[in-house]
């Protein structure tokens, strides 16, 4: 009852409130008569669509139970020759969930933890976006299993290695998925010696994940020797198969690239109310229903699969699947835009790729009002109102016309480089003027892979995004001893705007925090679902 006033969107039943207890006592105590068959849909998860219309993937109860059992065997390291699932071995473990419930990335922690009788830590956004808060949480809570994308983890542990890095990892299993895992980063994680490291791959259409790869120093060396550019995707889960085929649906031999088709118990019902698209992507192969992933892979000589990229214009942005067509449709829906395209490109060598939008404005006049005239700022605001943050381009450029190929298609290769265009326009470099600005400029230059950064340069225009922002805020915390929320870098995207905020936080008044305030802040770090925590580990019991 003491927490009832914090719930504002649902009817509250407080177990310790006398009136509610009387109401509950009058209700039947037998099991509910809900009849659910394995073939019924458990949830529908919408993913980005190439036509601009998101497509809903219908996942059945059988799909979800299959995945929970199969991935639990991997997490528990159950031998392939042994029958059953891994639930018994996971009983009582502490699982961490860092991703949104609106995507299935976190189901690797969600489903096994609840079905095996573990405890699920649902970490708050503040913890998952601020390296210092993340480190504090990991040091205060002995998590056993953690699942997140490689780039997200890189941002949270930037600059850490060895024992320092080990403290920020779970005790038993670290699962990485959603995007390719680089060999050098994998080596750093394994060398920390804290836990097993697993690479995990799979599209939503095949229920969370279908391939896993145990990452060790030996497997990293083996992958490198076989010419792999990233950590292999691995081998299929139990009751799952992976096939590499050419354009005609014929299996490819070892070492030859092809499209990955996935079959088995994880293949879902298809797309909700989209029979044509379902028939196109879910096909029959030797009498078995399989899903055409659109991912290009090759089978290595040790039997594992290596990811080579997408066969269409779907791209990965910070672990999220993004159809460029969906972003382009939103861009072209602005009343002041005649035409527009979106591409993925790296702002500089070695930096993470970001979305860049190119728009051709409609000619001013009767057809376009003054309020509807397109500017980069207005277009960003327009896209932010329609798309999730990871789909909003970091840069929007206005062009008089789009470059075309000989057959009239947009020549994406000839689209101007935003960085080069800014230099060509003669944007003035403004040097740092204070100690804070000098240190910030050095941090930005290092994280953004730039030779120099001026105090008026915009973080987003230089290719910054939320994961790079996490790294910047982590460096700020270490350099200046202040913690800033993630939104700060987007509200103050230039050094001359950010530096005063840091100076204000460093003022003596900022150190006057009370112990009570610390407890309130900590209580919001995570919601824990499952068994009570170990006595003495925290003042709050599990729920």
VOGU-3710 file (C-alpha; in Angstrom, 3 decimals, decimal comma):
1> xxxxxxxxxx> 0,000/0,000/0,000  2,892/2,345/0,679  3,804/2,219/-3,022  0,259/2,459/-4,403  0,446/6,176/-5,179  3,391/5,554/-7,570  1,132/3,573/-9,926  -0,926/5,912/-12,092  -2,016/3,870/-15,130  -3,656/0,788/-13,615
11> xxxxxxxxxx> -6,094/-0,322/-10,943  -4,077/-1,127/-7,828  -4,635/-4,126/-5,577  -2,493/-3,838/-2,443  -1,957/-7,182/-0,736  -1,364/-5,544/2,637  -4,436/-3,265/2,510  -7,338/-4,536/4,619  -10,102/-3,699/2,135  -8,212/-5,297/-0,735
21> xxxxxxxxxx> -7,440/-8,405/1,326  -11,149/-8,870/2,044  -11,963/-8,505/-1,652  -9,299/-11,053/-2,603  -10,477/-13,459/0,065  -13,932/-13,586/-1,487  -12,610/-14,675/-4,900  -12,256/-18,327/-6,073  -8,914/-19,960/-5,277  -8,958/-22,613/-8,018
31> xxxxxxxxxx> -6,851/-22,427/-11,174  -8,279/-20,240/-13,915  -10,058/-22,046/-16,716  -8,043/-20,440/-19,506  -7,409/-22,957/-22,273  -4,338/-21,949/-24,309  -2,922/-24,207/-27,001  0,741/-24,188/-28,068  -0,270/-23,018/-31,562  -1,996/-19,857/-30,313
41> xxxxxxxxxx> -0,213/-16,524/-30,666  1,540/-15,419/-27,469  2,601/-11,970/-28,670  2,950/-9,877/-31,809  6,153/-7,881/-32,187  6,362/-5,223/-34,889  9,576/-4,773/-36,855  10,533/-2,199/-39,448  9,175/-2,786/-42,965  10,866/-1,991/-46,289
51> xxxxxxxxxx> 7,626/-0,519/-47,662  7,349/1,924/-44,810  4,660/-0,149/-43,077  5,872/-2,025/-39,947  5,142/-5,744/-40,012  3,883/-7,658/-37,005  5,544/-11,016/-36,306  3,114/-13,483/-34,697  4,988/-15,595/-32,125  3,185/-18,609/-30,672
61> xxxxxxxxxx> 3,390/-20,090/-27,190  5,194/-23,089/-28,684  7,776/-20,746/-30,270  8,399/-18,962/-26,973  8,658/-22,161/-24,902  10,995/-23,713/-27,482  13,318/-20,696/-27,310  13,291/-20,561/-23,507  14,200/-24,242/-23,252  16,819/-24,171/-26,009
71> xxxxxxxxxx> 18,635/-21,050/-24,858  18,510/-22,232/-21,230  20,462/-25,319/-22,289  23,126/-23,015/-23,713  23,180/-20,723/-20,677  23,453/-23,732/-18,365  26,064/-25,338/-20,671  24,086/-28,575/-20,934  25,912/-31,077/-23,214  24,258/-31,796/-26,558
81> xxxxxxxxxx> 24,030/-35,488/-25,667  22,005/-34,759/-22,538  18,196/-34,607/-22,711  15,927/-31,980/-21,176  16,230/-28,223/-20,756  18,528/-26,149/-18,583  15,930/-24,747/-16,202  17,117/-26,732/-13,183  20,673/-25,418/-13,533  19,411/-21,818/-13,781
91> xxxxxxxxxx> 17,187/-22,045/-10,697  17,862/-19,095/-8,392  20,218/-17,176/-10,722  20,112/-13,379/-11,098  19,335/-12,161/-14,647  19,808/-8,612/-15,901  17,579/-7,031/-18,553  18,871/-3,829/-20,162  16,635/-3,552/-23,233  13,039/-2,494/-23,768
101> xxxxxxxxxx> 10,157/-4,941/-23,489  8,985/-3,621/-26,867  11,750/-5,659/-28,563  12,706/-9,307/-28,102  16,431/-8,804/-27,419  15,812/-8,991/-23,664  13,732/-12,165/-23,862  17,012/-14,059/-23,464  16,935/-12,888/-19,850  13,184/-12,490/-19,365
111> xxxxxxxxxx> 11,912/-15,953/-20,311  14,590/-18,226/-18,748  14,680/-16,223/-15,509  10,954/-16,478/-14,860  10,514/-20,056/-16,118  13,589/-21,331/-14,252  12,723/-19,656/-10,953  15,396/-16,973/-11,088  15,313/-13,264/-10,316  14,942/-10,690/-13,092
121> xxxxxxxxxx> 16,554/-7,273/-12,654  14,872/-4,767/-15,004  17,458/-2,005/-15,069  16,269/1,574/-15,433  17,181/3,848/-18,340  19,474/5,899/-16,103  21,508/2,803/-15,251  21,679/1,533/-18,825  22,779/4,896/-20,271  25,194/6,205/-17,637
131> xxxxxxxxxx> 28,456/4,233/-17,242  28,967/5,367/-13,650  25,459/4,317/-12,613  25,859/1,020/-14,473  29,157/0,332/-12,689  27,587/1,148/-9,334  24,691/-1,217/-9,999  26,901/-4,094/-11,153  29,124/-3,712/-8,111  26,117/-3,703/-5,779
141> xxxxxxxxxx> 24,220/-6,577/-7,406  25,862/-9,865/-8,302  24,138/-10,561/-11,615  24,712/-13,996/-13,113  23,416/-13,513/-16,679  23,303/-10,383/-18,847  22,144/-9,808/-22,448  22,799/-6,675/-24,558  24,284/-5,516/-27,854  28,089/-5,269/-28,281
151> xxxxxxxxxx> 28,052/-1,517/-28,946  25,884/-0,873/-25,905  28,327/-2,795/-23,736  31,314/-1,014/-25,310  29,770/2,306/-24,365  29,139/1,227/-20,757  32,639/-0,223/-20,173  34,692/2,183/-22,308  38,279/2,466/-21,101  38,052/-0,531/-18,762
161> xxxxxxxxxx> 40,129/-3,705/-19,048  41,313/-6,607/-16,919  40,011/-6,577/-13,342  38,170/-3,270/-13,824  36,292/-4,706/-16,784  35,559/-7,960/-14,943  33,683/-6,047/-12,218  31,252/-4,755/-14,863  30,393/-8,196/-16,255  28,024/-10,889/-14,943
171> xxxxxxxxxx> 29,333/-13,856/-12,957  28,264/-16,694/-15,255  27,192/-15,730/-18,782  27,416/-12,610/-20,947  25,210/-12,876/-24,047  25,831/-10,448/-26,913  23,467/-10,091/-29,866  21,673/-7,734/-32,194  24,759/-6,823/-34,229  28,163/-8,150/-35,254
181> xxxxxxxxxx> 30,729/-8,724/-32,489  34,223/-7,531/-33,341  37,115/-9,895/-32,676  39,192/-7,340/-30,741  36,366/-6,475/-28,340  35,549/-10,151/-27,880  39,182/-10,777/-26,917  39,025/-8,027/-24,291  35,888/-9,520/-22,741  37,238/-13,070/-22,653
191> xxxxxxxxxx> 40,596/-11,916/-21,277  38,817/-10,325/-18,317  38,189/-13,908/-17,158  34,909/-13,148/-15,433  32,337/-15,314/-17,236  31,420/-17,271/-20,351  30,907/-15,032/-23,379  28,272/-16,085/-25,926  27,541/-14,558/-29,321  23,842/-14,909/-30,170
201> xxxxxxxxxx> 22,047/-14,331/-33,469  18,488/-14,530/-34,718  15,705/-12,496/-36,328  12,365/-11,897/-34,644  10,714/-14,104/-37,264  12,488/-17,140/-35,795  11,821/-16,203/-32,138  14,593/-14,127/-30,557  17,646/-16,185/-31,547  18,679/-19,330/-33,388
211> xxxxxxxxxx> 22,498/-19,463/-33,409  24,986/-19,306/-30,533  28,759/-19,291/-30,419  30,904/-19,844/-27,337  33,565/-17,131/-27,470  36,953/-18,173/-26,103  40,505/-17,189/-26,940  40,795/-20,408/-28,949  37,606/-19,787/-30,955  38,658/-16,169/-31,579
221> xxxxxxxxxx> 42,032/-17,346/-32,910  40,299/-20,020/-34,996  37,898/-17,506/-36,524  40,747/-15,136/-37,306  42,752/-17,946/-38,922  39,750/-18,799/-41,114  39,576/-15,199/-42,315  36,465/-14,179/-40,379  36,078/-10,432/-39,905  33,846/-10,767/-36,840
231> xxxxxxxxxx> 33,010/-13,412/-34,246  31,027/-16,216/-35,946  27,301/-16,510/-35,352  27,855/-20,095/-34,282  25,654/-23,155/-34,578  21,876/-23,689/-34,297  20,030/-24,160/-31,030  18,355/-27,493/-30,314  15,500/-28,328/-32,735  16,671/-25,610/-35,145
241> xxxxxxxxxx> 18,476/-25,756/-38,488  20,453/-23,184/-40,520  20,878/-23,459/-44,309  23,054/-21,341/-46,619  21,617/-21,092/-50,144  22,269/-19,254/-53,397  19,784/-17,124/-55,370  18,103/-20,304/-56,660  17,637/-21,912/-53,238  20,487/-24,392/-53,673
251> xxxxxxxxxx> 22,743/-25,110/-50,703  26,151/-23,460/-50,813  29,377/-25,332/-49,969  31,728/-24,331/-47,172  33,260/-20,901/-47,644  30,842/-19,698/-50,342  28,531/-16,796/-49,335  24,766/-17,155/-49,581  21,511/-16,208/-47,882  20,740/-17,749/-44,502
261> xxxxxxxxxx> 17,491/-19,706/-44,243  16,342/-20,880/-40,795  14,017/-23,771/-39,966  12,839/-25,566/-36,856  10,644/-25,033/-33,813  11,386/-21,303/-33,593  9,951/-20,346/-36,994  6,893/-18,208/-36,275  3,438/-18,034/-37,869  4,547/-15,190/-40,111
271> xxxxxxxxxx> 3,314/-11,612/-40,413  -0,022/-10,578/-38,946  -2,555/-9,858/-41,720  0,221/-9,858/-44,356  -0,308/-13,142/-46,275  1,630/-12,023/-49,386  4,673/-11,001/-47,379  4,446/-14,157/-45,268  4,408/-16,308/-48,407  7,436/-14,438/-49,752
281> xxxxxxxxxx> 9,626/-14,761/-46,642  8,404/-18,091/-45,198  8,989/-20,842/-47,768  9,311/-24,608/-48,003  12,719/-26,272/-48,186  12,787/-30,049/-48,561  9,374/-30,322/-46,984  10,148/-28,061/-44,011  8,923/-24,523/-43,431  11,866/-22,099/-43,244
291> xxxxxxxxxx> 12,369/-18,354/-42,964  14,467/-16,431/-45,485  16,455/-14,054/-43,263  17,905/-11,809/-45,992  21,267/-12,041/-44,188  24,372/-12,986/-46,166  26,563/-15,565/-44,428  29,144/-18,208/-45,204  29,821/-21,502/-43,494  33,341/-21,810/-42,135
301> xxxxxxxxxx> 35,290/-25,065/-42,229  34,635/-25,664/-38,515  30,871/-25,657/-39,151  30,114/-22,228/-37,707  28,476/-19,418/-39,695  29,983/-15,985/-40,328  27,775/-12,911/-40,866  28,646/-10,912/-44,007  25,883/-8,297/-44,170  22,357/-7,758/-45,484
311> xxxxxxxxxx> 21,103/-8,872/-48,881  18,657/-5,924/-49,058  18,620/-2,352/-47,791  17,865/-3,304/-44,210  20,619/-2,056/-41,921  21,569/-2,335/-38,259  21,789/0,866/-36,216  23,109/0,309/-32,685  21,659/-3,191/-32,684  18,239/-2,222/-34,061
321> xxxxxxxxxx> 16,972/-3,476/-37,407  16,058/-0,477/-39,564  14,493/-0,514/-43,016  15,758/2,555/-44,842  12,476/2,666/-46,778  10,519/3,302/-43,585  12,691/6,284/-42,667  12,523/7,589/-46,237  8,742/7,402/-46,247  8,572/9,462/-43,052
331> xxxxxxxxxx> 10,997/11,997/-44,557  9,012/12,315/-47,781  5,758/12,742/-45,864  6,856/16,244/-44,783  4,773/18,782/-46,765  7,891/20,703/-47,779  9,892/17,733/-49,140  9,814/16,804/-52,822  12,054/13,738/-52,546  14,403/12,178/-50,038
341> xxxxxxxxxx> 16,688/9,229/-49,390  18,415/7,848/-46,318  21,742/6,018/-46,191  23,980/4,500/-43,535  27,505/5,863/-43,482  30,433/6,245/-41,085  31,278/9,909/-40,327  34,975/9,046/-40,182  37,247/6,018/-40,401  36,769/3,663/-37,483
351> xxxxxxxxxx> 33,624/5,377/-36,186  30,203/3,788/-35,823  27,933/4,241/-38,873  24,935/6,565/-38,546  21,861/7,395/-40,604  22,157/10,403/-42,929  19,101/11,854/-44,695  19,169/13,808/-47,974  16,084/15,866/-48,857  15,109/17,910/-51,915
361> xxxxxxxxxx> 12,763/20,722/-50,743  9,712/21,714/-52,743  10,047/25,055/-54,463  8,766/27,937/-52,363  5,540/29,445/-53,610  1,837/28,817/-53,559  2,191/25,070/-52,946  4,412/25,456/-49,874  3,572/27,761/-47,001  6,280/29,492/-45,005
371> xxxxxxxxxx> 5,707/27,176/-42,036  6,094/24,090/-44,240  9,384/25,071/-45,828  11,950/22,391/-45,120  15,032/23,085/-43,030  17,349/20,491/-41,438  16,085/21,417/-37,970  12,408/21,168/-38,950  12,947/17,830/-40,678  14,692/16,359/-37,632
381> xxxxxxxxxx> 11,771/17,480/-35,446  9,339/16,002/-37,980  11,105/12,638/-37,934  11,434/12,616/-34,130  7,653/12,956/-33,906  7,079/9,884/-36,118  9,988/7,519/-35,506  11,787/5,977/-32,530  15,078/7,657/-31,625  17,304/4,983/-33,219
391> xxxxxxxxxx> 15,623/5,599/-36,608  16,074/9,397/-36,620  19,020/10,391/-38,875  21,953/12,067/-37,159  22,309/14,500/-40,074  19,862/15,953/-42,591  21,209/17,620/-45,738  19,203/19,698/-48,213  20,071/19,264/-51,915  18,807/20,969/-55,045
401> xxxxxxxxxx> 18,542/17,544/-56,701  19,525/13,956/-56,002  22,344/12,448/-58,107  21,025/9,825/-60,534  22,506/6,838/-62,338  22,211/6,306/-66,077  18,961/4,372/-65,606  17,383/7,108/-63,505  17,859/5,580/-60,034  19,335/7,514/-57,151
411> xxxxxxxxxx> 23,118/7,197/-57,223  23,757/6,746/-53,515  27,507/6,545/-54,045  27,541/10,163/-55,266  25,582/11,579/-52,345  27,776/14,208/-50,631  29,648/13,432/-47,424  28,169/15,625/-44,640  31,588/16,126/-43,062  33,240/17,082/-46,345
421> xxxxxxxxxx> 30,360/19,406/-47,198  30,702/21,240/-43,918  34,428/21,715/-44,510  33,794/22,928/-48,051  31,351/25,530/-46,766  34,157/26,940/-44,707  32,696/26,365/-41,269  34,991/28,210/-38,877  36,845/26,220/-36,236  36,418/27,796/-32,806
431> xxxxxxxxxx> 39,129/26,687/-30,388  38,448/25,907/-26,707  38,769/28,877/-24,389  38,549/27,322/-20,921  39,979/24,272/-19,203  36,580/22,566/-19,250  36,149/23,216/-22,979  39,684/21,944/-23,693  39,062/18,664/-21,865  35,651/18,252/-23,513
441> xxxxxxxxxx> 37,126/18,834/-26,965  39,697/16,098/-26,324  36,961/13,667/-25,200  34,792/14,404/-28,242  37,700/14,080/-30,655  38,661/10,694/-29,209  35,134/9,229/-29,113  34,073/10,647/-32,496  37,400/9,763/-34,149  38,104/13,377/-35,196
451> xxxxxxxxxx> 41,425/15,165/-35,393  39,965/18,218/-33,706  36,588/19,433/-32,471  35,602/23,064/-32,103  33,430/24,367/-29,291  30,593/25,235/-31,709  30,603/21,864/-33,522  27,348/19,955/-33,105  27,658/16,487/-31,560  24,903/15,010/-33,759
461> xxxxxxxxxx> 26,214/16,616/-36,940  29,615/15,011/-36,264  27,984/11,570/-36,241  27,108/11,328/-32,572  24,273/9,098/-31,366  22,985/7,704/-28,085  25,626/4,965/-27,690  28,470/7,384/-28,388  26,765/9,796/-26,003  26,968/7,133/-23,284
471> xxxxxxxxxx> 30,724/6,865/-23,880  31,117/10,651/-23,781  29,162/10,878/-20,522  31,283/8,092/-19,043  34,452/10,020/-19,886  32,899/13,211/-18,472  32,094/11,399/-15,238  35,678/10,118/-14,957  37,300/13,437/-15,942  35,115/15,932/-14,071
481> xxxxxxxxxx> 33,514/13,794/-11,369  29,959/14,709/-12,392  27,093/12,570/-13,667  24,880/13,923/-16,401  21,704/12,292/-17,762  21,783/11,091/-21,350  19,415/13,831/-22,508  21,975/16,509/-21,568  24,116/15,872/-24,631  21,119/16,269/-26,928
491> xxxxxxxxxx> 19,835/19,393/-25,175  23,339/20,928/-25,202  24,942/19,407/-28,337  27,916/21,792/-28,567  30,869/22,140/-26,226  30,194/25,820/-25,525  26,672/24,833/-24,390  27,746/21,767/-22,420  30,744/23,219/-20,578  28,691/25,650/-18,412
501> xxxxxxxxxx> 26,442/22,796/-17,305  29,453/20,768/-16,197  30,910/23,768/-14,351  27,571/24,265/-12,589  27,461/20,607/-11,525  30,969/20,869/-10,114  29,912/23,717/-7,824  30,225/22,975/-4,084  26,450/22,889/-3,704  26,283/19,791/-5,868
511> xxxxxxxxxx> 28,129/17,796/-3,202  25,468/18,434/-0,559  23,480/15,252/-1,290  21,793/13,553/1,690  21,923/9,811/2,389  18,146/9,720/1,997  18,416/11,111/-1,533  20,929/8,413/-2,346  18,539/5,706/-1,178  15,679/7,132/-3,223
521> xxxxxxxxxx> 17,865/7,238/-6,326  19,102/3,711/-5,797  15,606/2,351/-5,358  14,839/3,512/-8,898  17,838/1,747/-10,446  15,861/-1,409/-11,150  12,708/-3,338/-10,523  13,415/-6,885/-9,432  10,946/-9,632/-10,237  11,350/-13,095/-8,753
531> xxxxxxxxxx> 12,776/-14,533/-5,593  13,855/-12,378/-2,634  17,467/-11,302/-2,818  20,110/-12,693/-0,475  19,693/-11,273/3,049  21,956/-8,304/3,537  22,464/-7,666/-0,180  19,752/-5,004/-0,356  17,037/-3,615/1,841  14,296/-4,347/-0,699
541> xxx> 12,860/-7,873/-1,096  12,003/-9,335/-4,463  8,403/-8,954/-5,645
//
